[in-house]
Amino acid sequence: MSTTPETRRAIAQRAIDRATTRGVPLDRDAAFLTLLEEWICGDIDMKAMRERYLDIIALRTSQRRDRA
């Protein structure tokens, strides 16, 4: 199934709205937004987006531990 950037943007906005309603604001993380924009443009698929974001989170966690 092929989706347009407009469709992907609408899907993303619905997911962000649902998360915000549940008290989990996703739209504040710059790394997440960058990956989201790449997904919206069709540059990466959702699996790659998830994997790359998990890598970012792991790196941040490691850096915090190193500082402590």
Buried (B, 14 or more C-beta within 10 A) or exposed (E): EEEEEEEBBEBBEEEBEEEEEEEEEBEEBEBBBBBBBBBBEEEBEEEEBEEBBEEBEEEEEEEEEEEE
